[in-house]
Amino acid sequence: MKTSPEEIHAKLHEIYPEIEQFGLTMELSFDEAQNAWMATFTKGEHTLSTHLEKQDVDACLRGEECFHLGVQLGRFIRNYCEGGKSCKLGLAEG
């Protein structure tokens, strides 16, 4: 299965709308040596880089299972954004 970064990007945004909500930046590239997608998520000076196994990405895009695809990102959002003050929604405080 030939997969594009745009497909993965769209799927991760579907699974985690918090990416856009909290203004996270996501970069994806394929690492031939590891046969895996490299994903880097950034918010300010905080960065999380992880690899996404090709078979997990492909299974998710086929609609089979997305658990493994989003575990690391979910952890980043929970620990950094939801539990801290660093990810603000851009709403004026009143």
Secondary structure as UniProt FT lines:
FT   HELIX           5..15
FT   HELIX           18..21
FT   TURN            22..23
FT   STRAND          25..31
FT   TURN            32..35
FT   STRAND          36..43
FT   TURN            44..45
FT   STRAND          46..53
FT   HELIX           54..61
FT   TURN            62..63
FT   HELIX           67..76
FT   HELIX           77..82
//
